[in-house]
Amino acid sequence: MDLSDQSFHHLIGLVYDAVENPQHWRRVYEQLQQAIGVKSVHMLALDKRHGTLSYSDGANLPVQGELAYMQHYRTLDPRLPVILERGPGDWTHCHEILDESVVATHPFYQEFLLPYDRRYMSGTKLVDTGEATVVLATLSSQSQGPLTGEALAFMDRLMPHLQRACRIGLQNFVYSSQALVGHMLVNKLRQPVILMTADGHVMHTNESARDLLHDTRLVTIEDGRLRLPQPHLEQLLQGCADLEQVRKTAQSDATEAADAAHQPSGSKFRSLRITEGTRRAGDALYAFYSMLSPGSVMGTFGLRPVVMLLFYHPSSAPPVDTGLLYAVFGLTPAECRIATLLAEGLSLKQIADAQGTQHETVRKQLQSIYQKTSTNRQPELVRLLLHLPHNAVYE
């Protein structure tokens, strides 16, 4: 923590530099995180004209957590509505509006925040115009505790400069098809990800996907379209067409659409094992894909449906890949952590102690893991985890 005048003036310089160079906002977040001594800093913006999450960035934000929040947990977040009801500059501190009994039982905390060690939040609107709302939040761990009075005073002193910078550069926080939040998030993923239309037109690839295209002949891009060996390309495109039909059917039924919006998107992934021709031997690549509709992810991937295609190559992956667990089975962050620790040989009691949670909480989460993975006992679950993705691919 550094709340000195020198730190303050250094931050002011970074803030106004970010006005001229928007890509430098990350420096502001990182310096602010260090100055006030918190786990993470998060800036997000909501575009009012398009109804989208138009900006999301910060310091020390787990990328899987950002994706899980967009796809599911934003609908459970009890803090954001309070922040949005208050005026710019008015702070919301989660420990003042939610008591410990809520934290101990609410799925947003138990399944999402606490597994990422983000217990306390202080947030405020910086700007609220007819175009967009910009929100700044700080997140700290259980051991760090809430934002201190000294840190809050430092933030209040910095507030006018942050607000002025956001107003001057508001165009950086509104919706733009050239700067989609979803694209920025998949760029942070270490798994290869390709975003495409349902008919195979490639819209975006992250760095890991570009490396994959260089290293294997099993997946290529020709004339802007995805290419796989047959019959796998035909199977993939048919699967995408099926997902598109499911999406349209759900849209035609308001009740089904509302229910779908509250389901983790990971549970909707389909899978495909890709080899040369029909051979079972030799090199194999695993693809997991899902259709993201604008409404389900707040328009972060654009205003039209997009297929997210995640590739997995066993030779370059860890024994238990939490990203794959989320993609294939829709496990929550807490469930992914429990599954990983089980695979490492820990008992339920040891897992509960490691996470600072009750044994009964871990036991209930294990039952949910069993249900999502279609297993019944710990040895069966561990065998599945250690043999991914072979046991996770339904062909």
BELFENGI-V231831 format. One record per residue. N is the residue number from 1. RES is the residue in one letter. PHI is phi in whole degrees, 0 to 359 (NA if undefined). Layout:
n;res;phi
N;RES;PHI
N;RES;PHI
This chain:
n;res;phi
1;M;NA
2;D;215
3;L;257
4;S;287
5;D;299
6;Q;298
7;S;296
8;F;298
9;H;291
10;H;297
11;L;295
12;I;301
13;G;299
14;L;294
15;V;299
16;Y;284
17;D;294
18;A;292
19;V;297
20;E;278
21;N;229
22;P;305
23;Q;292
24;H;270
25;W;301
26;R;302
27;R;295
28;V;298
29;Y;297
30;E;293
31;Q;292
32;L;295
33;Q;302
34;Q;291
35;A;295
36;I;263
37;G;69
38;V;244
39;K;287
40;S;213
41;V;237
42;H;226
43;M;244
44;L;223
45;A;224
46;L;246
47;D;278
48;K;283
49;R;287
50;H;256
51;G;66
52;T;239
53;L;278
54;S;264
55;Y;205
56;S;202
57;D;200
58;G;172
59;A;240
60;N;58
61;L;258
62;P;296
63;V;295
64;Q;297
65;G;293
66;E;298
67;L;294
68;A;297
69;Y;295
70;M;298
71;Q;277
72;H;213
73;Y;286
74;R;299
75;T;286
76;L;256
77;D;294
78;P;278
79;R;268
80;L;301
81;P;302
82;V;292
83;I;300
84;L;290
85;E;284
86;R;270
87;G;278
88;P;303
89;G;89
90;D;271
91;W;281
92;T;242
93;H;248
94;C;300
95;H;288
96;E;270
97;I;251
98;L;229
99;D;275
100;E;296
101;S;294
102;V;291
103;V;300
104;A;288
105;T;234
106;H;287
107;P;299
108;F;298
109;Y;276
110;Q;291
111;E;266
112;F;240
113;L;292
114;L;296
115;P;300
116;Y;267
117;D;60
118;R;239
119;R;270
120;Y;248
121;M;227
122;S;234
123;G;218
124;T;206
125;K;282
126;L;270
127;V;222
128;D;216
129;T;242
130;G;292
131;E;268
132;A;203
133;T;243
134;V;249
135;V;241
136;L;244
137;A;224
138;T;246
139;L;232
140;S;228
141;S;277
142;Q;301
143;S;289
144;Q;286
145;G;80
146;P;295
147;L;302
148;T;287
149;G;299
150;E;294
151;A;293
152;L;295
153;A;297
154;F;298
155;M;295
156;D;296
157;R;292
158;L;278
159;M;308
160;P;302
161;H;287
162;L;297
163;Q;295
164;R;296
165;A;296
166;C;292
167;R;293
168;I;296
169;G;256
170;L;301
171;Q;298
172;N;281
173;F;247
174;V;263
175;Y;297
176;S;213
177;S;292
178;Q;269
179;A;216
180;L;280
181;V;301
182;G;300
183;H;295
184;M;295
185;L;290
186;V;292
187;N;295
188;K;275
189;L;286
190;R;276
191;Q;284
192;P;295
193;V;228
194;I;239
195;L;255
196;M;210
197;T;280
198;A;296
199;D;262
200;G;97
201;H;281
202;V;283
203;M;255
204;H;198
205;T;229
206;N;271
207;E;298
208;S;297
209;A;292
210;R;294
211;D;296
212;L;298
213;L;300
214;H;282
215;D;265
216;T;224
217;R;265
218;L;286
219;V;222
220;T;219
221;I;236
222;E;233
223;D;54
224;G;79
225;R;240
226;L;289
227;R;232
228;L;230
229;P;298
230;Q;279
231;P;270
232;H;293
233;L;297
234;E;298
235;Q;295
236;L;296
237;L;295
238;Q;293
239;G;298
240;C;295
241;A;297
242;D;296
243;L;296
244;E;296
245;Q;292
246;V;299
247;R;297
248;K;294
249;T;296
250;A;295
251;Q;295
252;S;283
253;D;240
254;A;300
255;T;293
256;E;297
257;A;296
258;A;294
259;D;296
260;A;297
261;A;294
262;H;257
263;Q;258
264;P;300
265;S;297
266;G;301
267;S;288
268;K;261
269;F;289
270;R;251
271;S;224
272;L;207
273;R;262
274;I;248
275;T;225
276;E;288
277;G;62
278;T;252
279;R;289
280;R;271
281;A;274
282;G;85
283;D;296
284;A;223
285;L;232
286;Y;248
287;A;242
288;F;236
289;Y;222
290;S;210
291;M;262
292;L;255
293;S;271
294;P;305
295;G;293
296;S;283
297;V;234
298;M;57
299;G;68
300;T;289
301;F;251
302;G;115
303;L;266
304;R;237
305;P;300
306;V;222
307;V;265
308;M;264
309;L;244
310;L;251
311;F;257
312;Y;224
313;H;242
314;P;305
315;S;290
316;S;245
317;A;243
318;P;289
319;P;306
320;V;232
321;D;261
322;T;295
323;G;297
324;L;290
325;L;300
326;Y;293
327;A;293
328;V;278
329;F;252
330;G;72
331;L;292
332;T;288
333;P;306
334;A;295
335;E;292
336;C;299
337;R;294
338;I;297
339;A;299
340;T;296
341;L;292
342;L;298
343;A;295
344;E;275
345;G;101
346;L;282
347;S;276
348;L;299
349;K;296
350;Q;295
351;I;294
352;A;299
353;D;295
354;A;295
355;Q;266
356;G;70
357;T;241
358;Q;285
359;H;302
360;E;294
361;T;297
362;V;295
363;R;297
364;K;294
365;Q;293
366;L;296
367;Q;298
368;S;294
369;I;297
370;Y;305
371;Q;296
372;K;287
373;T;261
374;S;58
375;T;243
376;N;233
377;R;222
378;Q;301
379;P;301
380;E;295
381;L;295
382;V;297
383;R;300
384;L;299
385;L;297
386;L;280
387;H;242
388;L;296
389;P;266
390;H;306
391;N;276
392;A;256
393;V;259
394;Y;254
395;E;251
